[in-house]
């Protein structure tokens, strides 16, 4: 929610501000003032994060007959524990976890998060809600810019840098993008500069518009919550296209580590290559 205000500023200060306007990092005078205030107040990261952890993980059967996918051990601890540590180490300690399938296993292990140095609130899916439904479920807890990440990826993103990119772009949602050699198994970003025009799902390698894929981490503004329909919804189909139409969907490209643990094959690759 933004409010219009009237302020009196020395003309020499305005001249300095106007010199910073470049059409992107600082779109106009109002945007420049907002970013400069934002930086001076030290608000350089989201205060809260959502971890999407409600999935079953059918491709890991029979392991997931007993455990939800995010509880599969990876180097001695559940996959989701790596995600929580990643957020904690970047000073995001208020975490909302969407749970559904075998949610009691997750809640029993992580509790209120105190033993992991975070505060956890659980968003309970009575029925599967897809990748967007749980985000809308978090609406009562979200008043400011927030982060969303999948519970089955390992990644090493500079959240401060991604957050500043998000604020400078004026996006309603910024998607973390990573580069892969063969994007044919993923949603591939069709870009215009840093603006995402759309995603092409699982294109043939030779037809892919880029090698940039959705890395499963997003920074969003609360306005996005009203775009997500109630009940089952997918960010890929029900949210991102609407934001792209508004030209409010941007892609943050990073080159750090990223592993999708969605299949046993990718899990094995991560075991060999992940550098903690």
C-alpha positions in Angstrom: 0.0 0.0 0.0 1.4 3.4 -1.1 0.4 6.8 0.2 0.7 10.1 -1.6 2.5 12.8 0.5 3.6 16.4 0.1 7.1 17.4 1.3 9.3 20.5 1.0 12.9 19.8 -0.1 15.8 22.1 -0.9 16.2 22.5 -4.6 19.8 21.5 -4.5 18.8 18.1 -3.0 16.2 17.6 -5.8 18.9 18.3 -8.4 21.1 15.6 -7.0 18.1 13.2 -6.9 17.1 14.0 -10.5 20.7 13.2 -11.7 20.2 9.6 -10.4 17.1 9.0 -12.6 18.0 6.5 -15.3 14.7 5.0 -16.2 15.3 1.7 -14.4 17.1 1.8 -11.1 15.5 5.2 -10.5 12.4 5.5 -12.7 11.4 9.0 -11.8 11.7 11.5 -8.9 9.2 9.8 -6.7 10.7 6.4 -7.2 14.2 7.8 -6.6 13.2 9.3 -3.3 11.5 6.1 -2.2 14.6 4.0 -2.9 16.9 6.5 -1.2 14.7 6.5 1.9 14.5 2.7 1.8 18.3 2.4 1.7 18.9 5.0 4.5 16.5 3.1 6.8 18.4 -0.1 6.3 15.3 -2.0 5.1 17.3 -4.3 2.8 15.6 -7.6 3.0 12.1 -9.1 3.4 11.0 -9.5 7.0 9.1 -12.7 6.4 9.4 -15.8 4.2 7.1 -18.5 3.0 8.4 -22.0 2.5 6.2 -24.2 0.2 6.3 -27.6 1.8 2.9 -29.2 1.2 3.9 -31.5 -1.7 3.9 -35.3 -1.7 7.0 -36.1 -3.8 5.5 -39.0 -5.7 8.7 -39.5 -7.7 10.5 -40.4 -4.5 8.1 -43.3 -3.7 8.4 -45.5 -1.6 10.4 -43.1 0.6 7.5 -40.5 0.5 5.0 -43.2 1.6 6.4 -42.4 5.1 7.9 -38.9 4.7 6.9 -35.7 3.0 9.5 -34.8 0.4 11.0 -31.9 2.3 11.8 -34.3 5.2 14.0 -36.6 3.0 17.5 -36.5 4.5 20.2 -34.7 2.6 23.6 -34.8 4.1 22.4 -35.7 7.5 19.4 -33.3 7.8 16.0 -32.9 6.2 16.0 -30.9 2.9 13.9 -28.2 4.5 16.4 -27.7 7.3 18.9 -26.5 4.7 16.3 -24.0 3.5 15.6 -22.7 7.0 19.4 -22.3 7.6 19.7 -20.4 4.4 17.0 -17.9 5.4 18.3 -17.6 9.0 21.8 -16.9 7.8 20.4 -14.0 5.8 18.6 -12.7 8.8 15.1 -13.8 7.8 13.8 -15.4 10.9 10.0 -15.2 10.7 9.0 -18.1 8.5 5.6 -19.3 7.4 5.6 -23.0 6.3 2.8 -24.4 4.2 2.2 -28.0 5.1 -0.2 -30.6 3.8 0.9 -34.1 3.1 2.1 -35.8 6.3 2.3 -32.4 7.9 2.7 -33.9 11.4 6.2 -35.1 10.5 7.2 -31.6 9.6 5.6 -30.0 12.7 7.0 -32.6 15.1 10.6 -32.1 13.8 10.7 -28.3 13.4 8.2 -27.3 16.1 8.0 -23.5 16.6 11.5 -23.1 15.0 13.2 -22.0 18.2 15.9 -24.7 18.2 16.8 -23.6 14.6 17.0 -19.9 15.5 13.8 -18.9 13.7 10.0 -18.4 14.4 7.7 -20.8 12.5 4.0 -20.4 11.8 2.3 -23.3 9.9 -0.1 -22.7 7.1 -2.2 -25.9 7.0 -3.6 -27.0 3.7 -6.7 -29.1 4.3 -6.7 -29.9 0.6 -3.8 -29.5 -1.9 -3.6 -25.8 -2.9 -0.9 -25.9 -5.6 2.0 -23.4 -5.7 0.0 -20.2 -5.3 -2.9 -21.2 -3.0 -0.6 -21.5 0.1 0.7 -18.0 -0.6 -2.8 -16.5 -0.5 -3.3 -18.6 2.7 -0.6 -16.5 4.3 -2.4 -13.2 3.7 -3.3 -12.5 7.4 0.4 -12.5 8.3 1.8 -10.4 5.5 1.8 -6.6 5.4 5.1 -5.9 3.8 7.3 -7.2 1.0 7.9 -11.0 1.5 9.9 -13.9 0.1 8.6 -17.2 -1.1 10.8 -20.3 -1.8 10.2 -23.9 -2.7 11.0 -26.4 0.0 12.8 -28.8 -2.3 15.6 -26.7 -3.7 19.1 -25.9 -2.5 20.2 -22.4 -3.5 22.6 -19.7 -2.5 21.2 -16.3 -3.4 22.2 -12.9 -2.0 18.7 -11.9 -0.7 19.8 -8.4 0.0 20.9 -7.9 -3.6 17.7 -9.5 -4.9 15.6 -7.4 -2.7 17.3 -4.2 -3.8 16.8 -5.3 -7.4 13.1 -5.9 -6.7 12.6 -2.5 -5.2 14.5 -0.6 -7.8 12.5 -2.3 -10.6 9.2 -1.4 -9.2 8.0 -5.0 -9.6 5.1 -6.6 -7.8 7.0 -9.9 -8.1 10.6 -10.7 -8.8 11.6 -14.3 -9.7 15.0 -15.7 -9.1 16.3 -17.0 -12.3 19.2 -19.4 -12.8 20.9 -20.6 -16.0 20.9 -24.3 -17.1 22.4 -25.9 -20.1 19.3 -27.8 -21.1 16.1 -25.9 -20.1 13.7 -28.4 -21.7 12.5 -29.8 -18.4 11.6 -26.4 -16.9 9.6 -23.2 -17.3 11.9 -21.0 -19.4 11.7 -17.2 -19.1 11.1 -15.1 -22.2 12.7 -11.8 -21.3 12.8 -8.2 -22.4 15.7 -6.8 -20.4 14.9 -7.7 -16.8 11.2 -7.8 -17.5 9.6 -11.2 -17.9 7.1 -11.4 -20.7 6.1 -15.0 -20.1 7.3 -18.4 -19.3 7.5 -21.2 -21.9 6.9 -24.5 -20.3 9.3 -27.3 -21.1 10.3 -26.2 -24.7 12.5 -28.2 -26.9 16.1 -27.1 -26.3 16.5 -25.6 -29.7 13.2 -23.6 -29.3 13.8 -22.2 -25.8 13.7 -18.4 -25.6 16.6 -18.4 -23.1 18.4 -20.7 -20.7 17.0 -18.9 -17.7 14.6 -20.9 -15.6 12.5 -20.3 -12.5 14.8 -21.1 -9.5 11.9 -21.4 -7.1 12.5 -18.2 -5.1 10.4 -15.1 -5.4 10.1 -11.7 -3.7 6.5 -10.3 -3.8 4.5 -7.3 -2.7 1.3 -7.8 -0.7 -0.8 -6.7 -3.7 0.0 -10.0 -5.3 -2.1 -11.8 -2.7 -5.3 -10.3 -4.2 -4.4 -11.5 -7.6 -4.2 -15.2 -6.5 -7.6 -16.9 -6.7 -8.9 -18.6 -3.6 -8.4 -22.4 -3.3 -6.1 -24.4 -5.6 -4.0 -22.2 -7.8 -0.6 -22.3 -9.5 1.8 -19.3 -9.7 2.9 -20.5 -13.1 -0.7 -20.3 -14.6 -2.8 -18.2 -12.3 -0.4 -15.5 -11.0 2.7 -14.8 -13.1 0.8 -14.3 -16.4 -1.4 -11.7 -14.8 1.6 -9.9 -13.4 3.4 -10.1 -16.8 0.4 -8.5 -18.5 0.7 -5.6 -16.0 4.5 -5.4 -16.8 5.1 -5.9 -13.1 7.0 -9.3 -13.3 10.8 -9.1 -13.3 13.6 -11.6 -13.3 16.6 -11.5 -11.0 19.4 -13.6 -12.6 22.1 -15.0 -10.3 25.0 -17.3 -10.8 25.2 -19.0 -7.3 24.6 -22.6 -6.6 21.2 -24.1 -7.4 19.9 -27.6 -7.2 16.4 -28.9 -7.8 15.8 -32.0 -5.7 12.5 -32.8 -7.5 13.7 -36.2 -8.8 16.0 -39.0 -7.5 18.4 -38.2 -10.4 18.7 -34.6 -9.5 19.0 -35.5 -5.8 22.0 -37.7 -6.6 23.6 -34.9 -8.6 23.2 -32.5 -5.7 24.7 -34.9 -3.3 27.9 -35.0 -5.4 28.1 -31.3 -6.3 26.5 -29.2 -3.5 29.1 -27.1 -1.7 27.9 -26.2 1.8 
